Amino acid sequence: MTTPGGIGPRLRELREARGLSLSEVARRAGIGKATLSGLETGVRNPTLETLYAVTAQLGVPLSAALAADPAQEVSGAAVTATLLRTFEEPGVTFELYRLVVAAGTRQSSPAHQPGVTEDLTVFAGVLRAGPADAPLLVGAGGYVSWRADVPHVYEAVGGTDVQASLLIRTPHLR
């Protein structure tokens, strides 16, 4: 589970650097103002879904919120993601995560900013992942890629936890 210590102040810093109010970011992200305030002050523990919703509205990759806490583990309804490494190239950020998707669970992820792609490799288990309207089935040793600027899902199929790596490619906004 996440520890909100470094994430909350980082979210506030990112929001203020963009000149956005708490109310505006909360509205755009589809979360309550009190929820966002609680995240920023460290009173609330952020879920993976909420962090993605907020960072997408700030135009930054998830790792920007995790910068204060390297190797931070973040959990959602089904997915536990651990940031392993961030790579920067001109005009793009790559984030490499270790994922565990609990057996028999499903998680919906909000659309990321335009142009974001996800590349996922499964090491154990069977996963249904990709755009919410057309997810793909991938088993151990398999690979799948999709545009993540649309709502997408991760669902562990069967009775085994899924172990996978996820590479997220986020173009920088201009």
Backbone as JSON Lines, residues from 0, in Angstrom:
{"i":0,"aa":"M","n":[0.85,-1.19,0.0],"ca":[0.0,0.0,0.0],"c":[0.88,1.24,0.0]}
{"i":1,"aa":"T","n":[0.37,2.31,-0.48],"ca":[1.16,3.53,-0.56],"c":[1.32,4.17,0.8]}
{"i":2,"aa":"T","n":[2.37,4.92,0.92],"ca":[2.53,5.8,2.06],"c":[2.47,7.21,1.51]}
{"i":3,"aa":"P","n":[1.54,8.02,1.96],"ca":[1.28,9.31,1.33],"c":[2.32,10.38,1.59]}
{"i":4,"aa":"G","n":[3.3,10.13,2.45],"ca":[4.26,11.14,2.87],"c":[4.78,12.07,1.78]}
{"i":5,"aa":"G","n":[5.47,11.53,0.77],"ca":[6.06,12.37,-0.25],"c":[5.14,12.66,-1.41]}
{"i":6,"aa":"I","n":[4.13,11.85,-1.61],"ca":[3.25,12.0,-2.78],"c":[2.37,13.23,-2.66]}
{"i":7,"aa":"G","n":[1.77,13.46,-1.52],"ca":[0.85,14.59,-1.34],"c":[1.49,15.93,-1.62]}
{"i":8,"aa":"P","n":[2.6,16.25,-0.96],"ca":[3.26,17.52,-1.25],"c":[3.7,17.64,-2.7]}
{"i":9,"aa":"R","n":[4.09,16.52,-3.3],"ca":[4.49,16.54,-4.71],"c":[3.3,16.86,-5.61]}
{"i":10,"aa":"L","n":[2.13,16.29,-5.32],"ca":[0.93,16.61,-6.11],"c":[0.59,18.09,-6.0]}
{"i":11,"aa":"R","n":[0.67,18.62,-4.79],"ca":[0.38,20.05,-4.59],"c":[1.38,20.9,-5.39]}
{"i":12,"aa":"E","n":[2.65,20.55,-5.32],"ca":[3.69,21.29,-6.04],"c":[3.42,21.27,-7.56]}
{"i":13,"aa":"L","n":[3.07,20.1,-8.09],"ca":[2.78,19.99,-9.52],"c":[1.55,20.81,-9.91]}
{"i":14,"aa":"R","n":[0.53,20.76,-9.08],"ca":[-0.71,21.51,-9.35],"c":[-0.44,23.01,-9.33]}
{"i":15,"aa":"E","n":[0.25,23.47,-8.3],"ca":[0.52,24.91,-8.16],"c":[1.45,25.41,-9.27]}
{"i":16,"aa":"A","n":[2.4,24.58,-9.71],"ca":[3.31,24.97,-10.79],"c":[2.55,25.21,-12.09]}
{"i":17,"aa":"R","n":[1.4,24.58,-12.21],"ca":[0.57,24.75,-13.41],"c":[-0.5,25.83,-13.23]}
{"i":18,"aa":"G","n":[-0.5,26.45,-12.04],"ca":[-1.46,27.52,-11.78],"c":[-2.9,27.05,-11.7]}
{"i":19,"aa":"L","n":[-3.1,25.81,-11.29],"ca":[-4.45,25.24,-11.21],"c":[-4.94,25.21,-9.77]}
{"i":20,"aa":"S","n":[-6.22,25.48,-9.59],"ca":[-6.8,25.41,-8.26],"c":[-7.1,23.96,-7.89]}
{"i":21,"aa":"L","n":[-7.23,23.72,-6.61],"ca":[-7.61,22.41,-6.11],"c":[-8.94,21.99,-6.72]}
{"i":22,"aa":"S","n":[-9.9,22.92,-6.74],"ca":[-11.23,22.63,-7.28],"c":[-11.18,22.24,-8.75]}
{"i":23,"aa":"E","n":[-10.37,22.96,-9.52],"ca":[-10.27,22.69,-10.96],"c":[-9.68,21.32,-11.24]}
{"i":24,"aa":"V","n":[-8.6,20.96,-10.56],"ca":[-7.99,19.65,-10.79],"c":[-8.92,18.54,-10.33]}
{"i":25,"aa":"A","n":[-9.56,18.72,-9.19],"ca":[-10.51,17.71,-8.69],"c":[-11.65,17.51,-9.7]}
{"i":26,"aa":"R","n":[-12.19,18.59,-10.22],"ca":[-13.29,18.51,-11.19],"c":[-12.83,17.77,-12.44]}
{"i":27,"aa":"R","n":[-11.69,18.17,-12.99],"ca":[-11.17,17.53,-14.2],"c":[-10.87,16.05,-14.0]}
{"i":28,"aa":"A","n":[-10.37,15.7,-12.82],"ca":[-10.0,14.31,-12.52],"c":[-11.21,13.46,-12.13]}
{"i":29,"aa":"G","n":[-12.35,14.11,-11.9],"ca":[-13.54,13.36,-11.53],"c":[-13.51,12.84,-10.1]}
{"i":30,"aa":"I","n":[-12.82,13.58,-9.22],"ca":[-12.78,13.19,-7.8],"c":[-13.26,14.37,-6.96]}
{"i":31,"aa":"G","n":[-13.57,14.13,-5.72],"ca":[-14.02,15.19,-4.83],"c":[-12.88,16.11,-4.43]}
{"i":32,"aa":"K","n":[-13.23,17.37,-4.22],"ca":[-12.25,18.35,-3.77],"c":[-11.65,17.92,-2.43]}
{"i":33,"aa":"A","n":[-12.48,17.38,-1.54],"ca":[-11.99,16.92,-0.24],"c":[-11.01,15.76,-0.4]}
{"i":34,"aa":"T","n":[-11.26,14.91,-1.4],"ca":[-10.34,13.8,-1.65],"c":[-8.97,14.32,-2.07]}
{"i":35,"aa":"L","n":[-8.96,15.25,-3.03],"ca":[-7.69,15.8,-3.49],"c":[-6.98,16.56,-2.37]}
{"i":36,"aa":"S","n":[-7.72,17.32,-1.6],"ca":[-7.13,18.04,-0.47],"c":[-6.51,17.05,0.52]}
{"i":37,"aa":"G","n":[-7.23,15.97,0.8],"ca":[-6.71,14.95,1.71],"c":[-5.45,14.28,1.19]}
{"i":38,"aa":"L","n":[-5.38,14.08,-0.13],"ca":[-4.17,13.5,-0.72],"c":[-3.0,14.45,-0.56]}
{"i":39,"aa":"E","n":[-3.24,15.73,-0.88],"ca":[-2.16,16.71,-0.83],"c":[-1.63,16.93,0.59]}
{"i":40,"aa":"T","n":[-2.49,16.81,1.58],"ca":[-2.06,17.02,2.97],"c":[-1.58,15.73,3.63]}
{"i":41,"aa":"G","n":[-1.73,14.6,2.94],"ca":[-1.28,13.33,3.49],"c":[-2.26,12.67,4.42]}
{"i":42,"aa":"V","n":[-3.48,13.2,4.5],"ca":[-4.52,12.62,5.36],"c":[-5.14,11.39,4.7]}
{"i":43,"aa":"R","n":[-5.19,11.38,3.36],"ca":[-5.77,10.27,2.61],"c":[-4.68,9.5,1.9]}
{"i":44,"aa":"N","n":[-4.89,8.21,1.78],"ca":[-3.96,7.33,1.1],"c":[-4.41,7.2,-0.36]}
{"i":45,"aa":"P","n":[-3.59,7.61,-1.34],"ca":[-4.03,7.58,-2.73],"c":[-4.08,6.17,-3.31]}
{"i":46,"aa":"T","n":[-5.08,5.92,-4.14],"ca":[-5.12,4.67,-4.89],"c":[-4.46,4.92,-6.24]}
{"i":47,"aa":"L","n":[-4.11,3.85,-6.9],"ca":[-3.52,3.94,-8.22],"c":[-4.45,4.66,-9.18]}
{"i":48,"aa":"E","n":[-5.74,4.32,-9.13],"ca":[-6.72,4.94,-10.03],"c":[-6.78,6.45,-9.82]}
{"i":49,"aa":"T","n":[-6.8,6.87,-8.55],"ca":[-6.89,8.31,-8.24],"c":[-5.63,9.03,-8.68]}
{"i":50,"aa":"L","n":[-4.47,8.44,-8.42],"ca":[-3.22,9.08,-8.84],"c":[-3.15,9.24,-10.35]}
{"i":51,"aa":"Y","n":[-3.58,8.21,-11.09],"ca":[-3.6,8.34,-12.55],"c":[-4.56,9.42,-13.0]}
{"i":52,"aa":"A","n":[-5.72,9.5,-12.38],"ca":[-6.7,10.53,-12.75],"c":[-6.13,11.93,-12.53]}
{"i":53,"aa":"V","n":[-5.46,12.13,-11.41],"ca":[-4.91,13.46,-11.09],"c":[-3.71,13.79,-11.97]}
{"i":54,"aa":"T","n":[-2.76,12.85,-12.11],"ca":[-1.57,13.15,-12.9],"c":[-1.92,13.37,-14.38]}
{"i":55,"aa":"A","n":[-2.93,12.67,-14.88],"ca":[-3.35,12.89,-16.27],"c":[-3.84,14.33,-16.45]}
{"i":56,"aa":"Q","n":[-4.56,14.86,-15.46],"ca":[-5.06,16.23,-15.55],"c":[-3.95,17.27,-15.37]}
{"i":57,"aa":"L","n":[-2.87,16.86,-14.73],"ca":[-1.72,17.75,-14.57],"c":[-0.76,17.64,-15.75]}
{"i":58,"aa":"G","n":[-1.02,16.67,-16.64],"ca":[-0.18,16.5,-17.82],"c":[1.19,15.93,-17.52]}
{"i":59,"aa":"V","n":[1.28,15.09,-16.47],"ca":[2.56,14.5,-16.09],"c":[2.4,12.99,-15.93]}
{"i":60,"aa":"P","n":[3.48,12.23,-16.1],"ca":[3.4,10.79,-15.84],"c":[3.26,10.52,-14.35]}
{"i":61,"aa":"L","n":[2.78,9.35,-14.01],"ca":[2.61,8.96,-12.62],"c":[3.91,9.11,-11.83]}
{"i":62,"aa":"S","n":[5.03,8.79,-12.46],"ca":[6.31,8.86,-11.75],"c":[6.64,10.26,-11.25]}
{"i":63,"aa":"A","n":[6.05,11.3,-11.85],"ca":[6.28,12.67,-11.36],"c":[5.74,12.82,-9.95]}
{"i":64,"aa":"A","n":[4.64,12.14,-9.64],"ca":[4.07,12.2,-8.28],"c":[4.85,11.32,-7.32]}
{"i":65,"aa":"L","n":[5.51,10.31,-7.85],"ca":[6.26,9.37,-7.0],"c":[7.71,9.77,-6.82]}
{"i":66,"aa":"A","n":[8.14,10.86,-7.47],"ca":[9.55,11.27,-7.47],"c":[10.16,11.35,-6.09]}
{"i":67,"aa":"A","n":[9.39,11.76,-5.11],"ca":[9.92,11.89,-3.75],"c":[10.1,10.54,-3.07]}
{"i":68,"aa":"D","n":[9.52,9.5,-3.65],"ca":[9.52,8.18,-3.04],"c":[9.91,7.12,-4.07]}
{"i":69,"aa":"P","n":[11.2,6.99,-4.45],"ca":[11.58,5.98,-5.44],"c":[11.17,4.58,-4.98]}
{"i":70,"aa":"A","n":[10.9,3.71,-5.91],"ca":[10.46,2.33,-5.64],"c":[9.17,2.3,-4.85]}
{"i":71,"aa":"Q","n":[8.37,3.34,-4.97],"ca":[7.09,3.44,-4.28],"c":[6.12,2.38,-4.8]}
{"i":72,"aa":"E","n":[5.46,1.7,-3.92],"ca":[4.42,0.75,-4.28],"c":[3.08,1.45,-4.17]}
{"i":73,"aa":"V","n":[2.27,1.35,-5.23],"ca":[0.96,1.98,-5.26],"c":[-0.06,0.91,-5.6]}
{"i":74,"aa":"S","n":[-1.15,0.86,-4.84],"ca":[-2.17,-0.16,-5.07],"c":[-3.48,0.45,-5.53]}
{"i":75,"aa":"G","n":[-4.19,-0.33,-6.35],"ca":[-5.52,0.04,-6.79],"c":[-6.49,-1.08,-6.43]}
{"i":76,"aa":"A","n":[-7.61,-1.12,-7.12],"ca":[-8.63,-2.13,-6.84],"c":[-8.11,-3.55,-7.07]}
{"i":77,"aa":"A","n":[-7.22,-3.74,-8.04],"ca":[-6.7,-5.06,-8.35],"c":[-5.19,-5.08,-8.54]}
{"i":78,"aa":"V","n":[-4.63,-3.94,-8.94],"ca":[-3.22,-3.87,-9.33],"c":[-2.37,-3.25,-8.23]}
{"i":79,"aa":"T","n":[-1.22,-3.87,-7.99],"ca":[-0.18,-3.26,-7.17],"c":[0.99,-3.01,-8.11]}
{"i":80,"aa":"A","n":[1.4,-1.74,-8.21],"ca":[2.47,-1.35,-9.13],"c":[3.63,-0.8,-8.33]}
{"i":81,"aa":"T","n":[4.85,-1.21,-8.69],"ca":[6.06,-0.7,-8.07],"c":[6.91,-0.06,-9.16]}
{"i":82,"aa":"L","n":[7.18,1.24,-9.01],"ca":[8.02,1.93,-9.98],"c":[9.45,1.42,-9.85]}
{"i":83,"aa":"L","n":[9.98,0.89,-10.94],"ca":[11.36,0.37,-10.93],"c":[12.34,1.39,-11.48]}
{"i":84,"aa":"R","n":[11.93,2.11,-12.52],"ca":[12.85,3.05,-13.15],"c":[12.09,4.0,-14.04]}
{"i":85,"aa":"T","n":[12.6,5.22,-14.14],"ca":[12.08,6.22,-15.06],"c":[13.2,6.57,-16.03]}
{"i":86,"aa":"F","n":[12.87,6.61,-17.32],"ca":[13.82,6.96,-18.36],"c":[13.32,8.22,-19.05]}
{"i":87,"aa":"E","n":[14.19,9.18,-19.27],"ca":[13.83,10.41,-19.98],"c":[14.57,10.44,-21.31]}
{"i":88,"aa":"E","n":[13.83,10.75,-22.36],"ca":[14.4,11.02,-23.67],"c":[13.78,12.31,-24.16]}
{"i":89,"aa":"P","n":[14.38,12.96,-25.14],"ca":[13.79,14.21,-25.62],"c":[12.31,14.02,-25.99]}
{"i":90,"aa":"G","n":[11.46,14.76,-25.32],"ca":[10.04,14.75,-25.64],"c":[9.22,13.61,-25.08]}
{"i":91,"aa":"V","n":[9.83,12.72,-24.3],"ca":[9.07,11.56,-23.8],"c":[9.66,11.05,-22.49]}
{"i":92,"aa":"T","n":[8.77,10.53,-21.63],"ca":[9.16,9.86,-20.39],"c":[8.72,8.42,-20.47]}
{"i":93,"aa":"F","n":[9.61,7.5,-20.09],"ca":[9.28,6.09,-20.0],"c":[9.3,5.71,-18.53]}
{"i":94,"aa":"E","n":[8.29,4.96,-18.09],"ca":[8.23,4.47,-16.71],"c":[8.13,2.95,-16.75]}
{"i":95,"aa":"L","n":[8.98,2.28,-15.99],"ca":[8.96,0.83,-15.93],"c":[8.44,0.41,-14.55]}
{"i":96,"aa":"Y","n":[7.38,-0.39,-14.55],"ca":[6.74,-0.86,-13.31],"c":[6.74,-2.38,-13.24]}
{"i":97,"aa":"R","n":[6.81,-2.89,-12.02],"ca":[6.5,-4.29,-11.74],"c":[5.03,-4.3,-11.32]}
{"i":98,"aa":"L","n":[4.22,-5.17,-11.92],"ca":[2.8,-5.25,-11.59],"c":[2.47,-6.61,-11.0]}
{"i":99,"aa":"V","n":[1.57,-6.58,-10.04],"ca":[0.92,-7.79,-9.54],"c":[-0.58,-7.5,-9.62]}
{"i":100,"aa":"V","n":[-1.29,-8.38,-10.31],"ca":[-2.75,-8.25,-10.41],"c":[-3.32,-9.45,-9.65]}
{"i":101,"aa":"A","n":[-4.06,-9.17,-8.59],"ca":[-4.59,-10.23,-7.73],"c":[-5.55,-11.13,-8.5]}
{"i":102,"aa":"A","n":[-5.44,-12.44,-8.24],"ca":[-6.27,-13.44,-8.91],"c":[-7.76,-13.08,-8.81]}
{"i":103,"aa":"G","n":[-8.44,-13.2,-9.94],"ca":[-9.88,-13.0,-9.97],"c":[-10.35,-11.57,-9.81]}
{"i":104,"aa":"T","n":[-9.45,-10.59,-9.95],"ca":[-9.84,-9.19,-9.78],"c":[-9.73,-8.43,-11.09]}
{"i":105,"aa":"R","n":[-10.41,-7.28,-11.12],"ca":[-10.41,-6.41,-12.31],"c":[-10.26,-4.97,-11.84]}
{"i":106,"aa":"Q","n":[-9.48,-4.21,-12.58],"ca":[-9.3,-2.8,-12.29],"c":[-9.48,-2.0,-13.57]}
{"i":107,"aa":"S","n":[-10.23,-0.91,-13.47],"ca":[-10.38,0.01,-14.58],"c":[-9.45,1.19,-14.36]}
{"i":108,"aa":"S","n":[-8.78,1.61,-15.42],"ca":[-7.87,2.74,-15.34],"c":[-8.42,3.85,-16.22]}
{"i":109,"aa":"P","n":[-8.41,5.09,-15.72],"ca":[-8.9,6.19,-16.55],"c":[-7.93,6.45,-17.7]}
{"i":110,"aa":"A","n":[-8.43,7.14,-18.71],"ca":[-7.57,7.51,-19.84],"c":[-6.42,8.38,-19.36]}
{"i":111,"aa":"H","n":[-5.25,8.12,-19.89],"ca":[-4.09,8.96,-19.63],"c":[-4.12,10.11,-20.64]}
{"i":112,"aa":"Q","n":[-3.15,10.99,-20.56],"ca":[-3.11,12.12,-21.48],"c":[-2.9,11.62,-22.92]}
{"i":113,"aa":"P","n":[-3.2,12.44,-23.92],"ca":[-3.08,12.03,-25.33],"c":[-1.68,11.51,-25.67]}
{"i":114,"aa":"G","n":[-1.67,10.41,-26.43],"ca":[-0.41,9.85,-26.92],"c":[0.27,8.85,-26.02]}
{"i":115,"aa":"V","n":[-0.26,8.61,-24.82],"ca":[0.36,7.65,-23.9],"c":[0.11,6.23,-24.4]}
{"i":116,"aa":"T","n":[1.15,5.4,-24.35],"ca":[1.01,3.99,-24.7],"c":[1.5,3.13,-23.54]}
{"i":117,"aa":"E","n":[0.98,1.9,-23.48],"ca":[1.4,0.94,-22.46],"c":[1.83,-0.35,-23.15]}
{"i":118,"aa":"D","n":[2.95,-0.9,-22.71],"ca":[3.47,-2.17,-23.2],"c":[3.62,-3.09,-21.99]}
{"i":119,"aa":"L","n":[2.96,-4.23,-22.04],"ca":[2.89,-5.11,-20.88],"c":[3.4,-6.51,-21.25]}
{"i":120,"aa":"T","n":[4.26,-7.06,-20.41],"ca":[4.75,-8.43,-20.57],"c":[4.34,-9.22,-19.34]}
{"i":121,"aa":"V","n":[3.7,-10.36,-19.57],"ca":[3.24,-11.21,-18.47],"c":[4.28,-12.3,-18.21]}
{"i":122,"aa":"F","n":[4.64,-12.47,-16.94],"ca":[5.61,-13.5,-16.55],"c":[4.92,-14.7,-15.91]}
{"i":123,"aa":"A","n":[3.78,-14.47,-15.25],"ca":[3.03,-15.56,-14.63],"c":[1.56,-15.21,-14.62]}
{"i":124,"aa":"G","n":[0.7,-16.2,-14.81],"ca":[-0.74,-15.98,-14.79],"c":[-1.28,-15.62,-16.16]}
{"i":125,"aa":"V","n":[-2.58,-15.3,-16.18],"ca":[-3.26,-14.91,-17.42],"c":[-3.95,-13.58,-17.15]}
{"i":126,"aa":"L","n":[-3.76,-12.64,-18.06],"ca":[-4.27,-11.29,-17.88],"c":[-5.1,-10.87,-19.09]}
{"i":127,"aa":"R","n":[-6.22,-10.23,-18.8],"ca":[-7.0,-9.55,-19.84],"c":[-6.71,-8.07,-19.62]}
{"i":128,"aa":"A","n":[-6.13,-7.41,-20.63],"ca":[-5.73,-6.01,-20.46],"c":[-5.84,-5.27,-21.78]}
{"i":129,"aa":"G","n":[-5.98,-3.96,-21.65],"ca":[-6.03,-3.1,-22.83],"c":[-7.24,-2.2,-22.78]}
{"i":130,"aa":"P","n":[-7.59,-1.61,-23.93],"ca":[-8.74,-0.7,-23.97],"c":[-9.98,-1.36,-23.4]}
{"i":131,"aa":"A","n":[-10.74,-0.63,-22.61],"ca":[-11.91,-1.19,-21.93],"c":[-12.9,-1.82,-22.9]}
{"i":132,"aa":"D","n":[-13.0,-1.28,-24.11],"ca":[-13.96,-1.81,-25.08],"c":[-13.42,-2.98,-25.89]}
{"i":133,"aa":"A","n":[-12.13,-3.3,-25.77],"ca":[-11.55,-4.41,-26.53],"c":[-10.27,-4.93,-25.87]}
{"i":134,"aa":"P","n":[-10.35,-5.4,-24.61],"ca":[-9.14,-5.9,-23.95],"c":[-8.63,-7.18,-24.63]}
{"i":135,"aa":"L","n":[-7.35,-7.42,-24.48],"ca":[-6.71,-8.58,-25.07],"c":[-6.32,-9.56,-23.98]}
{"i":136,"aa":"L","n":[-6.28,-10.85,-24.31],"ca":[-5.93,-11.89,-23.37],"c":[-4.46,-12.26,-23.6]}
{"i":137,"aa":"V","n":[-3.67,-12.28,-22.53],"ca":[-2.25,-12.6,-22.65],"c":[-1.83,-13.48,-21.48]}
{"i":138,"aa":"G","n":[-1.07,-14.53,-21.78],"ca":[-0.6,-15.45,-20.75],"c":[0.89,-15.31,-20.52]}
{"i":139,"aa":"A","n":[1.4,-16.15,-19.65],"ca":[2.82,-16.13,-19.3],"c":[3.69,-16.18,-20.55]}
{"i":140,"aa":"G","n":[4.64,-15.26,-20.63],"ca":[5.52,-15.17,-21.79],"c":[4.97,-14.3,-22.9]}
{"i":141,"aa":"G","n":[3.75,-13.83,-22.74],"ca":[3.12,-13.01,-23.77],"c":[3.3,-11.53,-23.55]}
{"i":142,"aa":"Y","n":[3.01,-10.78,-24.62],"ca":[3.22,-9.34,-24.63],"c":[2.02,-8.69,-25.32]}
{"i":143,"aa":"V","n":[1.62,-7.53,-24.81],"ca":[0.52,-6.78,-25.42],"c":[0.82,-5.29,-25.29]}
{"i":144,"aa":"S","n":[0.35,-4.51,-26.26],"ca":[0.58,-3.07,-26.26],"c":[-0.71,-2.38,-26.68]}
{"i":145,"aa":"W","n":[-0.96,-1.18,-26.11],"ca":[-2.16,-0.42,-26.49],"c":[-1.97,1.06,-26.21]}
{"i":146,"aa":"R","n":[-2.81,1.85,-26.87],"ca":[-2.87,3.29,-26.58],"c":[-3.62,3.43,-25.26]}
{"i":147,"aa":"A","n":[-3.03,4.13,-24.32],"ca":[-3.62,4.25,-22.99],"c":[-4.29,5.6,-22.77]}
{"i":148,"aa":"D","n":[-4.54,6.32,-23.85],"ca":[-5.26,7.59,-23.72],"c":[-6.76,7.38,-23.86]}
{"i":149,"aa":"V","n":[-7.17,6.14,-23.6],"ca":[-8.57,5.75,-23.5],"c":[-8.72,4.94,-22.21]}
{"i":150,"aa":"P","n":[-9.92,4.84,-21.65],"ca":[-10.08,3.98,-20.47],"c":[-9.61,2.56,-20.8]}
{"i":151,"aa":"H","n":[-8.92,1.93,-19.84],"ca":[-8.41,0.59,-20.07],"c":[-8.51,-0.24,-18.79]}
{"i":152,"aa":"V","n":[-8.33,-1.55,-18.94],"ca":[-8.56,-2.47,-17.83],"c":[-7.39,-3.44,-17.66]}
{"i":153,"aa":"Y","n":[-7.33,-3.99,-16.45],"ca":[-6.42,-5.08,-16.11],"c":[-7.26,-6.08,-15.33]}
{"i":154,"aa":"E","n":[-7.31,-7.33,-15.79],"ca":[-8.11,-8.34,-15.12],"c":[-7.35,-9.67,-15.08]}
{"i":155,"aa":"A","n":[-7.1,-10.15,-13.86],"ca":[-6.46,-11.46,-13.7],"c":[-7.51,-12.53,-13.95]}
{"i":156,"aa":"V","n":[-7.25,-13.38,-14.91],"ca":[-8.2,-14.43,-15.29],"c":[-7.73,-15.72,-14.63]}
{"i":157,"aa":"G","n":[-8.61,-16.36,-13.91],"ca":[-8.26,-17.61,-13.27],"c":[-7.85,-17.42,-11.82]}
{"i":158,"aa":"G","n":[-7.3,-18.47,-11.24],"ca":[-7.0,-18.47,-9.82],"c":[-5.57,-18.13,-9.44]}
{"i":159,"aa":"T","n":[-4.81,-17.53,-10.37],"ca":[-3.41,-17.21,-10.1],"c":[-3.17,-15.71,-10.21]}
{"i":160,"aa":"D","n":[-2.41,-15.17,-9.28],"ca":[-2.0,-13.77,-9.41],"c":[-1.18,-13.61,-10.68]}
{"i":161,"aa":"V","n":[-1.32,-12.47,-11.33],"ca":[-0.54,-12.16,-12.52],"c":[0.7,-11.37,-12.09]}
{"i":162,"aa":"Q","n":[1.84,-11.78,-12.59],"ca":[3.11,-11.08,-12.39],"c":[3.49,-10.52,-13.76]}
{"i":163,"aa":"A","n":[3.75,-9.23,-13.85],"ca":[4.02,-8.63,-15.15],"c":[4.91,-7.4,-15.02]}
{"i":164,"aa":"S","n":[5.43,-6.95,-16.14],"ca":[6.1,-5.65,-16.21],"c":[5.28,-4.77,-17.12]}
{"i":165,"aa":"L","n":[5.3,-3.48,-16.82],"ca":[4.54,-2.51,-17.61],"c":[5.46,-1.34,-17.93]}
{"i":166,"aa":"L","n":[5.56,-1.03,-19.21],"ca":[6.32,0.13,-19.66],"c":[5.33,1.15,-20.2]}
{"i":167,"aa":"I","n":[5.3,2.32,-19.56],"ca":[4.39,3.39,-19.98],"c":[5.22,4.46,-20.67]}
{"i":168,"aa":"R","n":[4.8,4.82,-21.88],"ca":[5.46,5.86,-22.67],"c":[4.56,7.09,-22.67]}
{"i":169,"aa":"T","n":[5.05,8.2,-22.09],"ca":[4.26,9.44,-21.99],"c":[4.96,10.56,-22.75]}
{"i":170,"aa":"P","n":[4.35,11.02,-23.86],"ca":[4.95,12.18,-24.53],"c":[4.78,13.43,-23.7]}
{"i":171,"aa":"H","n":[5.76,14.32,-23.75],"ca":[5.66,15.58,-23.01],"c":[4.66,16.49,-23.71]}
{"i":172,"aa":"L","n":[3.84,17.14,-22.92],"ca":[2.89,18.1,-23.47],"c":[3.63,19.38,-23.84]}
{"i":173,"aa":"R","n":[3.18,20.02,-24.86],"ca":[3.83,21.28,-25.29],"c":[3.05,22.45,-24.8]}
